[in-house]
Amino acid sequence: MSAGVVAIIGRPNVGKSTFFNRVLGERRAVVHDRPGVTRDRNAAEAEWSGRSFLLVDTGGFLPTAAEGREALVRRQAETAIDLAEAVVFMVDAKTGVTDLDRAIARHLRRRDKQCLLAVNKVDVPGDPAVHEFHRLGLGEPLPISSESGYGIGELLDEIVARLPERREEKPGRRGRVAIVGRPNVGKSSIVNALLGEDRMVVEPAPGTTMDAVDSVWKTAAGEFVLVDTAGIRRRAHFEDQSEFYATMRALHALERAEVACLIADATEGFQRQEARLAWNALEAGCTVLLIYNKWDLVTEREAAWKRLTADRKRRYPTLADVPSIPLSATERLHMGRLPATIEQRLAQHRRRITTSELNRWLEAVQRRRQPPSTRLGRAPRIYYATQTGAGPPEFTLFANAPARLSASYRRYLSLDLAGHFEFHGTPVRLKVRKSD
């Protein structure tokens, strides 16, 4: 789960993308590409010194661009700034301070954001050109070279120092639910239906990141926080960049949620976009509930449900066990089932398995298939297992030689564990440690 969003901002040709790629290649920075994001805009989850964040590369920022592609790039950069906890403003030591740099600096000073001034293309320490950038009024300039890697580690240290600490929440806390889906599947209709129920009490709950507004939803089944309902309802204001905006907003919501309600259009079925969002949610540690909205428009519903289920299992077998329900937000069809279903998903996400149960499973699974020997030596021995985390569930196996436990056998164990304990649609994380 990431600590926030970091946006790279600057005029064209100052080396923003080179910096982005350099961070991805840093030996200590572990980065996971996010499907569906990098195609349209470079964004990746990065980890530095044990802190993770979503790093976003933007196009050349022209604050006054009013039309055409430059205006679209400007609006996308504005969106990245809106979402960011920290902004890296990149300038070019070779060209010095330009009028456009000054315009961007004025723009950033008006925003209440943590801002780091990165002076790129510095070839040697102590380059006097760096001092000129004090005039931008954005604090101490940080010299770097995206090409050589000079100063990159120091800049990353400064970035993570400015990110908010992740708060550990207490047991019994409100379940955090993200409503995600591609455009026009009815996300806002579902949120409005939920928050408009007479039996539900809604309180404003200020979001902790990116100026999001969450909503507290109280039902007979439990109390939940709907993450970033403002982001769903605001989509109409960003029609010309809705895909970029919605993708960034959804990724951030998933990082803060425990349950991902993935909305699909029942008349169109489970598309590639839904699969990508489901994988994003699982990677973020969410348990997934698939909701087929617009069920009122479907005829021959029993046959249609069988067809939808079979098609998803055939095309996306890794998502075959994700629980799913049909409903219609506009007609309130099956809406009453949603609170209890979400509560079930949340309980599974936070579920704990006793050590005795785990070790009975471990003994049985190894009887069915022993760990194979590898080129590194004889087959390893796995002695015992224990649960080391929940929300999502995490398990640790203790073995005499973890390095000799092959990736395929680890996957076998992970899939068998998830199936045995019925963690359907919930990511199961498996670690292997050397026994004492």
Secondary structure, DSSP 4 states (H G I P E B T S, - for coil): ----EEEEE-STTSSHHHHHHHHHH-TT-EEEE-TTTTTTS-EEEEEETTEEEEEEE-----TT--SHHHHHHHHHHHHHHHH-SEEEEEEETTT-S-HHHHHHHHHHHTS--EEEEEEE---STT-GGGGGGGGGSSSS-EE--TTT-TTHHHHHHHHHHTSPPPPPPPTTPPEEEEEE-STTSSHHHHHHHHHT-TT-EEEEEE-SSTT-EEEEEEETTEEEEETTHHHHHTGGGGGGGHHHHHHHHHHHHHHH-SEEEEEEETTT-S-HHHHHHHHHHHHTT-EEEEEEE-GGG-SSHHHHHHHHHHHHHHH-GGGTT--EEE-BTTTTBTGGGHHHHHHHHHHHHT----HHHHHHHHHHHHHHSPPPPBTTBSPP-EEEEEEEETTTTEEEEEES-GGGS-HHHHHHHHHHHHHHTT-TTS--EEEEEE--
